[in-house]
């Protein structure tokens, strides 16, 4: 698994300081191990005072789902750009 980012380590400390169990904090930050995902969770937690663990897990899953949709969108955009480039450069001579 990828090492935790700076923001992920910050999230870990934040959760720990809020009184959540060390194992729970570790599991959350193992999944939210990038600055982007950890920052999203920190933003969520800043709006609530000690939410239940279940709500934190639900938010983590939502953040990961959003991240996957963004990755899929960027991948599709990349494929579309390559396709357009191939069409413009005439790789399909006579197929216009």
C-alpha positions in Angstrom: 0.0 0.0 0.0 1.1 3.5 -0.8 2.7 5.5 2.1 0.6 8.1 3.8 0.9 11.7 2.6 1.5 14.7 4.8 -2.2 15.5 5.0 -3.0 11.9 5.7 -0.7 11.9 8.7 -2.3 15.1 9.8 -5.7 13.5 9.6 -4.4 10.5 11.6 -3.3 12.9 14.4 -6.6 14.8 14.2 -8.7 11.6 14.6 -6.4 10.4 17.4 -6.7 13.7 19.3 -10.5 13.5 19.0 -10.4 10.2 20.9 -10.9 7.6 18.2 -9.1 4.3 18.6 -5.6 4.1 17.1 -6.6 1.1 14.9 -9.6 3.0 13.5 -7.4 6.1 12.8 -4.9 3.9 11.0 -7.6 2.1 8.9 -9.1 5.4 7.8 -5.8 6.9 6.8 -4.6 3.8 5.1 -7.6 4.3 2.7 -7.3 8.1 2.6 -3.6 8.2 2.0 -3.3 11.1 -0.4 -3.4 14.8 0.2 -6.6 15.1 -1.9 -8.6 12.4 0.0 -7.3 13.3 3.4 -8.0 17.0 2.9 -11.6 16.1 1.9 -12.0 14.2 5.2 -10.5 17.0 7.2 -13.0 19.4 5.7 -15.8 17.0 6.5 -14.7 16.6 10.1 -14.3 20.4 10.6 -18.1 20.7 10.3 -18.9 18.2 13.0 -18.1 17.6 16.6 -17.0 14.0 17.1 -19.2 12.2 14.6 -19.8 8.4 15.1 -17.3 6.1 13.5 -20.0 4.8 11.1 -20.5 8.3 9.7 -16.7 8.7 9.2 -16.6 5.4 7.4 -19.5 6.4 5.2 -17.8 9.7 4.3 -14.5 7.9 3.6 -16.4 5.6 1.1 -18.0 8.6 -0.5 -14.7 10.3 -0.9 -13.1 7.2 -2.4 -16.1 6.9 -4.8 -15.7 10.5 -5.9 -12.0 10.0 -6.4 -12.7 6.9 -8.6 -15.2 8.9 -10.7 -12.6 11.7 -11.2 -10.0 9.1 -12.3 -12.4 7.5 -14.7 -13.4 10.9 -16.2 -9.7 11.9 -16.6 -8.9 8.6 -18.2 -11.9 9.0 -20.7 -10.8 12.5 -21.5 -7.3 11.3 -22.2 -8.6 8.6 -24.6 -10.9 11.1 -26.3 -7.9 13.5 -26.8 -5.8 10.8 -28.3 -8.7 9.7 -30.6 -9.2 13.3 -31.7 -5.4 13.7 -32.3 -5.4 10.5 -34.4 -8.4 11.8 -36.5 -6.8 15.2 -37.0 -3.4 13.8 -38.0 -5.0 11.6 -40.7 -3.9 8.2 -39.4 -7.0 6.8 -41.2 -6.1 7.9 -44.7 -9.1 7.7 -47.0 -11.5 7.2 -44.1 -12.7 10.8 -43.8 
